[in-house]
Amino acid sequence: MNNLVERSKQTALGKIPTEWNFKKLEDCTEKVGSGVTPKGGSKAYVESGIPLLRSQNILSGKLKLADVAFITQAQHDKMKGSKLKPGGVLLNITGASIGRCAVLPDNFDEGNVNQHVCIIRTNDLLVPSYCGFFLNSAMGQKQIWSLQAGGNREGLNFQQIKSFSMIVPPREEQQKIAEVLSTVDQKIDLIDQKITETQKLKTGLMQKLFTEGVGVQDEEGNWELHTEFQVASGVNVPACWNLMSLESIATVERGKFSARPRNDPKYYGGEIPFVQTGDVVNAATYIE
């Protein structure tokens, strides 16, 4: 136990190994800045040209370039201070997406950003991918949102960004940490893809099953498709199905209680479940 204590040191973000550094982001960067919106706003965009990355293109840990805007080469050259380079860390600094961070891949060709996206170019102390993961972590996000407390939601300025506290391991260990987290992200992406494919399959099955059913069983228990259909509410359905109103087969009621003032604690904390609209919206199928 004493050996473990000797090998760690206390920082504002918790204990870290003694050989790691604890620094301000300013000490680990060559540039912290952003671009501008071209004169004329969206009217300055062209069908093809230099990609202009905006806050909607910066997600947490990845770029979304499907709806990227484009500017001319001449406009890009006017904005030379915010030209993008591979390995640049991009951070949203205004609006509802504030705090989302992504890193430009090594094969990124050319691009620029508007004033809502901050470019962070790290120096030799900080591996870009590690920096991106750290800013997206709970430790990074907590610092970002602590600066947005109360009614001050105007955004982050460059001095605030430079003041972020960073846990800085040796470069080799930063790279390994980033590799491990990248592998996990790839696994998550595969799972998300499978979920999306399965949801599409379910949607198609629902459309088919709610209009064609699964058929009927013969005397041997084998399922056979329906062969006779009727038109119900403009849709062909099996002839043996019924079309009924919801009120004829169920009781439809609405709640009557609404706490005033809203969320008054005296109405909550008991043993009786109280289902609100948010519970229904967030429920996939059943309210748990």
C-alpha positions in Angstrom: 0.0 0.0 0.0 2.8 2.5 0.9 4.5 1.7 -2.4 1.3 2.6 -4.3 1.1 5.9 -2.4 4.6 6.7 -3.3 4.0 6.0 -7.0 1.0 8.4 -7.2 0.5 12.1 -6.7 -2.6 14.2 -6.0 -3.9 16.7 -8.6 -7.1 18.8 -9.0 -8.5 15.9 -11.1 -7.5 13.1 -8.7 -4.5 10.9 -8.1 -2.2 10.1 -11.1 1.1 8.2 -11.4 4.1 10.2 -10.3 5.7 10.0 -13.8 2.6 11.6 -15.4 2.3 15.4 -15.8 -0.6 17.7 -14.8 -0.7 20.7 -17.1 -2.9 23.4 -18.5 -4.0 22.8 -22.1 -2.2 26.1 -23.1 1.1 24.4 -22.2 0.4 21.5 -24.6 -0.7 23.4 -27.7 0.6 25.4 -30.6 -2.7 26.9 -31.5 -6.1 27.5 -30.0 -8.4 29.5 -32.3 -11.4 29.3 -34.6 -12.5 30.4 -38.0 -15.2 32.8 -39.2 -18.4 32.6 -41.1 -17.8 33.7 -44.7 -19.3 37.1 -45.7 -22.8 36.5 -46.8 -23.3 33.4 -44.6 -24.8 30.4 -46.3 -25.0 32.4 -49.6 -21.2 32.1 -49.8 -21.4 28.3 -49.9 -20.8 26.5 -53.2 -21.8 23.1 -54.4 -18.2 21.7 -54.3 -14.9 23.1 -53.1 -13.2 23.3 -49.7 -15.1 21.7 -46.9 -16.2 24.1 -44.2 -16.7 22.2 -41.0 -19.5 23.6 -38.7 -20.7 22.5 -35.3 -23.2 20.0 -36.7 -20.2 18.2 -38.3 -18.4 17.7 -35.0 -19.8 14.8 -33.0 -18.4 13.3 -29.8 -15.4 11.4 -31.1 -16.2 11.5 -34.8 -16.9 13.7 -37.8 -20.2 13.8 -39.7 -19.5 15.1 -43.2 -22.7 14.0 -45.0 -24.0 17.6 -44.9 -20.7 19.5 -44.9 -20.8 22.9 -46.5 -18.2 24.0 -49.1 -16.4 27.3 -49.8 -14.3 28.5 -52.7 -10.5 28.2 -52.7 -10.3 32.0 -52.6 -12.4 32.2 -49.4 -10.3 29.4 -48.0 -7.1 31.3 -48.6 -8.7 34.4 -46.9 -9.2 32.2 -43.8 -5.6 30.9 -43.8 -5.4 31.1 -40.0 -8.1 28.4 -39.6 -7.0 26.0 -42.3 -7.2 22.5 -41.0 -4.4 20.0 -40.8 -4.5 16.2 -40.0 -4.4 15.6 -36.3 -6.2 18.9 -35.4 -8.6 18.6 -32.4 -11.9 20.3 -33.1 -14.1 21.5 -30.3 -17.6 23.0 -30.5 -17.6 26.2 -28.5 -21.1 27.6 -28.8 -24.7 26.4 -29.0 -26.5 23.2 -27.9 -23.6 21.0 -29.1 -21.0 22.9 -27.0 -18.3 20.5 -25.8 -18.5 18.0 -28.6 -15.0 17.1 -29.7 -13.4 15.2 -32.7 -10.0 14.7 -34.1 -9.1 15.1 -37.8 -7.7 11.8 -39.1 -4.3 11.4 -40.6 -5.7 11.1 -44.1 -7.7 14.4 -43.9 -7.0 16.4 -47.0 -8.1 20.0 -46.7 -10.8 22.1 -45.0 -11.7 25.0 -42.8 -14.0 25.9 -39.9 -16.4 28.6 -38.9 -16.4 30.6 -35.6 -18.4 28.0 -33.8 -15.6 25.4 -33.9 -12.3 25.8 -32.1 -9.1 24.3 -33.5 -6.7 22.9 -31.0 -3.2 22.0 -32.4 -1.2 20.1 -29.9 2.6 20.2 -29.4 4.9 17.3 -28.6 3.5 17.0 -25.1 0.1 15.9 -26.2 -1.0 13.2 -28.7 -4.1 14.6 -30.6 -6.2 11.4 -30.3 -5.5 11.3 -26.6 -6.5 15.0 -26.2 -9.7 14.3 -28.1 -10.6 11.4 -25.8 -9.8 13.3 -22.7 -11.9 16.3 -23.7 -14.8 14.0 -24.4 -14.4 12.2 -21.1 -16.2 13.0 -17.9 -13.1 15.0 -16.6 -13.0 17.1 -19.8 -16.8 17.6 -20.0 -17.0 18.6 -16.4 -14.5 21.4 -16.9 -16.4 22.6 -20.1 -19.8 22.7 -18.4 -18.5 24.3 -15.2 -17.7 27.3 -17.3 -21.3 27.3 -18.6 -23.0 27.3 -15.2 -26.1 29.4 -14.5 -27.2 31.7 -17.2 -23.9 32.1 -18.9 -24.5 30.0 -22.0 -22.8 32.2 -24.6 -20.0 29.8 -25.2 -16.3 29.1 -24.5 -13.6 31.6 -25.2 -10.0 30.8 -26.1 -8.7 31.7 -22.7 -11.1 29.4 -21.0 -10.1 26.6 -23.3 -6.4 27.2 -22.7 -7.1 27.0 -19.0 -8.4 23.4 -19.1 -6.5 21.1 -16.8 -5.0 18.1 -18.6 -3.6 14.8 -17.3 -0.6 14.2 -19.5 1.1 10.7 -19.4 4.2 10.0 -21.5 3.5 10.1 -25.2 3.9 6.4 -25.7 1.3 5.7 -23.0 -1.0 8.4 -24.4 -0.9 6.6 -27.8 -1.7 3.2 -26.1 -4.6 4.7 -24.2 -6.0 6.2 -27.4 -5.5 2.9 -29.2 -7.5 1.0 -26.6 -10.3 3.6 -26.6 -10.4 3.6 -30.4 -10.8 -0.2 -30.4 -13.7 0.2 -28.0 -15.3 2.9 -30.3 -14.9 0.6 -33.3 -16.7 -2.2 -31.4 -19.5 0.3 -30.4 -19.8 1.4 -34.1 -20.3 -2.3 -35.2 -22.9 -2.8 -32.5 -24.7 0.4 -33.5 -24.7 -0.8 -37.1 -26.2 -4.1 -36.1 -28.8 -2.4 -34.0 -29.7 -0.1 -37.0 -30.0 -3.1 -39.3 -32.1 -5.0 -36.9 -34.4 -2.0 -36.3 -34.9 -1.7 -40.1 -35.7 -5.4 -40.2 -38.2 -5.0 -37.4 -39.9 -2.1 -39.1 -40.3 -4.1 -42.3 -41.6 -7.1 -40.4 -44.1 -5.0 -38.5 -45.4 -3.6 -41.8 -45.7 -7.1 -43.2 -47.1 -8.9 -40.2 -49.7 -6.2 -39.3 -51.1 -6.5 -42.9 -50.5 -10.1 -43.9 -50.1 -11.9 -40.6 -48.3 -15.2 -40.2 -51.1 -17.3 -41.7 -53.1 -20.2 -40.3 -52.1 -23.7 -39.1 -53.3 -26.8 -40.9 -54.3 -30.0 -39.2 -50.7 -31.1 -38.9 -49.6 -27.8 -37.3 -47.9 -26.3 -40.3 -48.3 -22.6 -41.0 -49.9 -21.6 -44.3 -50.1 -18.1 -45.7 -53.5 -16.4 -45.8 -55.1 -16.6 -49.3 -58.2 -14.4 -48.8 -58.0 -10.7 -48.1 -60.3 -7.8 -47.5 -59.8 -4.0 -47.7 -59.8 -2.4 -44.2 -59.1 1.4 -43.9 -57.6 1.3 -47.4 -55.3 -1.6 -46.6 -55.5 -5.3 -47.7 -55.7 -7.5 -44.6 -56.6 -11.2 -44.2 -60.4 -11.8 -44.6 -60.6 -13.5 -41.2 -59.3 -10.5 -39.3 -61.5 -7.9 -37.7 -61.4 -4.1 -37.9 -62.5 -2.6 -34.6 -62.2 0.8 -32.9 -59.8 1.1 -30.0 -62.6 2.2 -27.6 -64.5 -1.0 -28.3 -61.7 -3.2 -27.0 -59.9 -1.0 -24.4 -60.5 1.7 -21.8 -58.9 5.0 -22.8 -58.3 7.5 -20.0 -55.9 10.3 -19.2 -54.3 11.3 -15.9 -55.6 14.3 -14.0 -52.8 15.1 -11.6 -50.2 17.8 -12.4 -48.0 19.1 -9.6 -48.1 22.8 -9.1 -45.5 24.2 -8.8 -43.9 21.8 -11.2 -41.6 19.2 -9.6 -42.7 20.3 -6.1 -40.8 17.7 -3.9 -43.7 17.3 -1.5 -45.5 15.3 -4.2 -42.7 12.9 -4.8 -40.5 10.4 -3.0 -43.4 8.0 -2.1 -44.0 4.4 -3.1 -46.6 4.9 -5.9 -45.1 5.1 -9.4 -46.0 8.2 -11.3 -45.6 8.0 -15.1 -45.0 11.2 -16.9 -44.6 12.0 -20.6 -40.8 11.8 -20.4 -41.0 8.2 -19.3 -43.1 7.3 -22.3 -40.8 9.1 -24.8 -37.7 7.5 -23.3 -39.2 4.0 -23.2 -38.3 1.7 -26.1 -41.3 -0.6 -25.7 -42.1 -0.9 -22.1 -41.8 1.5 -19.1 -39.5 -0.2 -16.6 
